């Protein structure tokens, strides 16, 4: 059937407009807002503030769509906060929720905060970023950093699974870097993705952004604070900082302190802020070393991000933005016995566990997302199977699944604390995440 004259004229008029919109120069802006609680509002388990917490945001526009990348110094982003932020960004700033990725840096040294004022600050970081948007270019590159390590090993003494640096375990050293700069070449922001738990400061009982905060601060200081640097949590469910031994030394001191009181916590998580005599010279030394280690990791990882940024020679002035979210479900379980690691878990069947997936496409850059702590081999598989070379996975993004850790299929054979505490039955989540994100890629506009 031949098109009518009206249809031909409509297509002729719409065609140039669509082409112009799709090829319009990208705009980008960035901002950060302090979200550190007041000293007087800290929970009793916190003794003060080591360094400040922030919400960092990048807003990108392509002439048709607008997207927001947000990184918050927090252990996790509860569903209620994610939903409220997404609702407000859509209603107040016209940013579709499908185009929002809100990621927690997963610092273990940030207290939970009330939804109202906290949400206001996160939204404000996005609002400021949008107000500062200018015509921009986007580049992508990767580097490597060896400051992370697989954290599950067979203890040489007990011959059971335990926590420690496993140099031979699966561990992706890739640092993925997305650079945003003005068309004049002035830096705007950088979004970097790395797989490592932010746990170095966890025994200090002080508020801290830990290694993600130190890395972002280092990058920003390198540009005289003319840039905003966003940490994106890679698949770090089984990844720790390489040099985390001081925390194990402190753990042993805490175990001995509890044993003297007749309490055995050798196969349990020692309570935070308890069981450490902070007048003990050894404890003081170990804690000071951890404070130094946070800055050391931040410098080393930050330097690799800077190295990747310097080598970028392909920055695009126009990309198409497209975002998608979806929910996948897997069979759940409830554990019926106790013990942190080293022994088989016992379980009963439970209901389905939902996992929220996402994808933000910036041209041929694919930022996949999952709202949980994902084991590293799952992200490695996603990158292998992705038809796009520029693929990464941001975890702890857009809420928090009730799954607990998400091991890869083979990981369920290990009696580690992450596997034992997972609320998922084996054999579903790995493929559900990989196939789910790949499906979202197929759905987005080229």
Secondary structure, 3 states (H helix, E strand, C coil): CCCCHHHHHHHHHHHHHHHHHHCCCCEEEEEEEECCCCHHHCCCCCCCECCCCEEEEEEEECCCCEEEEEEECCCCCCHHHHHHHHHHHHHHHCCCHHHEEEEECCECCCCCCCHHHHHHHHHHHHHHHHHCCEEEEEEEEEEECCCEEEEEEECCCCCCEEEEEECCCCCCCEEEEEEEEECCCCEEEEEEEECCCECHHHHCCCECCHHHHHHHHHHHHHCCCCCEEEEEECCCCCEEECCCHHHHHHHHHHHHHHHHCCCCCCCCCCCCCCCCCCCCHHHHHHHHHHHHHHHHHHHHHHHHHHHHHHHCCCEECCCCEEEEEEEEEEEEEEECCCCCCCCCCCEEEEEEEEEEEEEEEECCEEEEEECCEECHHHHHHHHHHCCCCEEEEECCECCCCCCCEECCHHHHHCCCHHHHHCCECCCCHHHHHHHHHHHHHHHCCC
